[in-house]
Amino acid sequence: MKRRNVLSLLAAACVLAACATAEQPAAPPEPADAFSSDRISVVAQGVGPDVILIPGLSSHRDIWASTAATFDGDYRLHLVQVSGFAGVEPGANADGPVAAPVAEEIARYIEEEGLERPAVIGHSMGGTIAMMLAARHPADVGKLMVVDMFPFMGAMFGPPGSSAEDVRPTADQMRTQMLAAPPGMSEGIIRQTIAGMVRTEAARPAIVQHSLDSNRRTVANAFHELIVTDLRPELANISAPLTALYVIPPQMPLTEEQYEGYMHASYENAPDARLIRIDDSYHFIMVDQPELFLAHVRMFLESN
């Protein structure tokens, strides 16, 4: 069995989201923001200690709406929007890597806004960005939560022991296929794929629309970057406590024990990591298990 099957659902969803994406519609107006960036925008709300929330591939910052509504009375929340996703013009994210430059922009935001070691929470690709931020700017992050993401997703696209360079040809091929796909490929395919990532049916249409509204090239480049980026060695640079929430994907070809073993092995270089399995949920934990998710976020934010 090839290791790529471990995250086959996540990978397929990302690929199909990019392939099914039509040409991007006019972007909705972004809120006024003193911080200026051609890769991200940030909306801040609430009062208290600072918390940065980073959404995943093709997602809108509104995925954090319930989290923001719950905690903005006790915390100052900074909701990131990655340019090129969910109907927002791509700006500098139109070409080249996305996650690493976005992590640098968030570091710049922290510095320019004078944030003191904020808590950082990232979902999926947002978790990758959060790990980059914490590993490459360890003094900037007070604590870190990664929501259902591996530090090296590329390991799922090759045999055991594969390196980032080993899986680069696969990543190159997938990006080429994404960019060559005709605009407006079957919306039904992406709906079916999202159904495997979001268990809550009522929440699926908005998430599907976010994918359909995302810029094709930005998504393709970001997905390529995720495959060829191995953050496992960099986890040792993270000085902040790290909490990783994860789920067992539906229709997974591995046993639960095998999947959990790989998840824990992936984070073994993090000096202060705590992994928590969430049951009865798909990839979007904040949607499928909102009360449990918010309880874990509260414990995370209140922890020392």
LUMRO-659782 format. One record per residue (C-alpha): x, y, z. Coordinates in steps of 0.05 Angstrom, whole numbers, padded with zeros to 5 digits, always signed. Layout:
N
XYZ;...
//
This chain:
304
+00000+00000+00000;+00028+00068-00019;+00034+00120+00036;-00001+00171-00008;-00067+00138+00011;-00062+00162+00082;-00083+00232+00062;-00115+00214-00004;-00180+00248+00014;-00146+00313+00032;-00102+00310-00030;-00160+00294-00076;-00201+00351-00047;-00146+00401-00058;-00133+00376-00129;-00205+00376-00149;-00217+00444-00118;-00163+00472-00163;-00184+00433-00225;-00257+00452-00217;-00242+00525-00206;-00271+00573-00257;-00239+00638-00275;-00242+00682-00213;-00300+00730-00205;-00292+00802-00184;-00265+00804-00114;-00310+00829-00058;-00284+00892-00024;-00235+00879+00032;-00243+00914+00099;-00200+00975+00110;-00136+00956+00146;-00077+00997+00169;-00031+00938+00152;-00019+00935+00077;+00002+00871+00042;-00005+00842-00028;-00010+00771+00000;-00057+00775+00060;-00107+00820+00094;-00123+00817+00168;-00186+00837+00205;-00179+00847+00280;-00236+00844+00330;-00245+00838+00405;-00202+00857+00464;-00150+00820+00504;-00090+00776+00489;-00075+00768+00415;-00096+00706+00375;-00081+00697+00300;-00128+00652+00260;-00105+00625+00192;-00153+00589+00145;-00133+00533+00098;-00127+00522+00023;-00183+00557-00016;-00217+00577+00050;-00245+00643+00072;-00231+00674+00140;-00306+00665+00155;-00289+00592+00171;-00270+00621+00239;-00336+00658+00249;-00360+00616+00308;-00290+00617+00340;-00287+00693+00334;-00358+00702+00361;-00340+00658+00421;-00274+00689+00441;-00275+00762+00419;-00299+00783+00489;-00235+00756+00520;-00184+00759+00464;-00161+00804+00408;-00172+00761+00346;-00134+00772+00281;-00169+00737+00224;-00123+00726+00164;-00147+00722+00092;-00098+00693+00042;-00102+00730-00024;-00125+00687-00083;-00172+00644-00041;-00248+00648-00036;-00259+00704-00086;-00203+00750-00064;-00155+00776-00117;-00089+00738-00115;-00042+00796-00115;+00029+00771-00105;+00002+00701-00093;-00014+00696-00168;+00053+00662-00181;+00103+00622-00142;+00100+00596-00071;+00044+00618-00026;+00050+00588+00044;+00122+00610+00059;+00113+00682+00035;+00047+00687+00073;+00082+00663+00136;+00133+00719+00127;+00077+00770+00118;+00044+00747+00182;+00111+00755+00218;+00114+00825+00190;+00043+00838+00214;+00062+00815+00284;+00121+00862+00285;+00086+00923+00255;+00025+00916+00298;+00067+00906+00361;+00036+00839+00380;+00071+00804+00438;+00078+00730+00425;+00007+00717+00402;-00026+00650+00401;-00031+00623+00330;-00083+00574+00304;-00082+00547+00233;-00126+00497+00197;-00099+00451+00142;-00053+00494+00098;-00062+00547+00152;-00030+00498+00199;+00029+00492+00152;+00035+00568+00151;+00030+00570+00227;+00086+00518+00234;+00129+00558+00186;+00117+00621+00227;+00133+00587+00293;+00195+00551+00267;+00225+00610+00229;+00205+00665+00277;+00202+00628+00344;+00204+00692+00385;+00140+00716+00352;+00094+00659+00373;+00070+00647+00444;+00033+00582+00430;+00013+00543+00368;-00048+00501+00348;-00048+00461+00284;-00116+00435+00261;-00111+00371+00221;-00047+00378+00182;+00019+00340+00176;+00086+00376+00176;+00103+00339+00111;+00043+00324+00068;+00089+00301+00012;+00103+00236+00049;+00034+00214+00027;+00055+00217-00046;+00112+00168-00046;+00137+00105-00013;+00161+00105+00060;+00223+00147+00069;+00209+00193+00010;+00240+00262+00013;+00213+00327-00013;+00256+00320-00076;+00231+00249-00086;+00159+00272-00091;+00174+00335-00131;+00160+00302-00199;+00092+00281-00174;+00078+00351-00148;+00101+00381-00215;+00055+00334-00253;-00005+00349-00209;+00005+00424-00216;+00009+00418-00291;-00055+00378-00293;-00090+00430-00249;-00070+00487-00293;-00088+00451-00358;-00157+00431-00336;-00214+00467-00372;-00248+00521-00330;-00312+00499-00298;-00301+00425-00295;-00355+00385-00262;-00380+00420-00199;-00408+00353-00178;-00339+00325-00169;-00318+00379-00122;-00383+00373-00083;-00371+00299-00075;-00299+00312-00052;-00319+00365-00001;-00371+00316+00025;-00312+00274+00048;-00280+00333+00083;-00342+00364+00116;-00389+00317+00152;-00441+00372+00166;-00483+00375+00103;-00511+00445+00116;-00440+00474+00117;-00417+00444+00051;-00446+00493+00001;-00406+00553+00028;-00341+00514+00030;-00353+00488-00041;-00365+00559-00064;-00301+00583-00032;-00263+00531-00073;-00299+00549-00137;-00284+00623-00126;-00209+00612-00112;-00156+00630-00163;-00134+00569-00202;-00060+00585-00205;-00056+00606-00133;-00088+00540-00110;-00044+00498-00157;+00020+00532-00134;+00000+00528-00061;-00017+00454-00066;+00049+00440-00101;+00085+00477-00046;+00051+00436+00008;+00074+00371-00025;+00147+00391-00031;+00154+00425+00037;+00181+00382+00094;+00176+00419+00160;+00194+00360+00204;+00267+00381+00214;+00245+00452+00229;+00197+00431+00285;+00257+00430+00331;+00262+00506+00324;+00193+00517+00353;+00198+00542+00424;+00123+00551+00435;+00078+00496+00462;+00045+00460+00402;-00023+00429+00402;-00045+00388+00342;-00117+00367+00333;-00128+00312+00282;-00182+00265+00256;-00183+00196+00226;-00204+00208+00154;-00265+00171+00128;-00253+00110+00083;-00180+00109+00103;-00142+00048+00077;-00097+00044+00138;-00116+00021+00207;-00129+00074+00260;-00066+00051+00297;-00024+00059+00234;-00051+00128+00220;-00042+00151+00292;+00028+00123+00292;+00047+00163+00231;+00015+00226+00259;+00054+00221+00324;+00119+00204+00287;+00110+00265+00243;+00112+00311+00304;+00167+00276+00343;+00217+00333+00329;+00172+00384+00363;+00199+00393+00433;+00132+00410+00466;+00077+00378+00424;+00010+00351+00447;-00032+00312+00397;-00107+00304+00407;-00152+00260+00366;-00222+00285+00350;-00274+00232+00335;-00338+00239+00294;-00309+00293+00250;-00279+00302+00182;-00225+00351+00162;-00262+00414+00181;-00264+00401+00256;-00290+00470+00273;-00351+00456+00231;-00364+00383+00248;-00349+00385+00322;-00359+00459+00340;-00370+00452+00415;-00313+00403+00424;-00268+00446+00380;-00283+00509+00419;-00271+00472+00484;-00202+00452+00460;-00188+00522+00435;-00207+00549+00503;-00161+00500+00539;-00106+00517+00490;-00113+00592+00500;-00117+00586+00576;-00057+00540+00582;+00011+00566+00603;
//
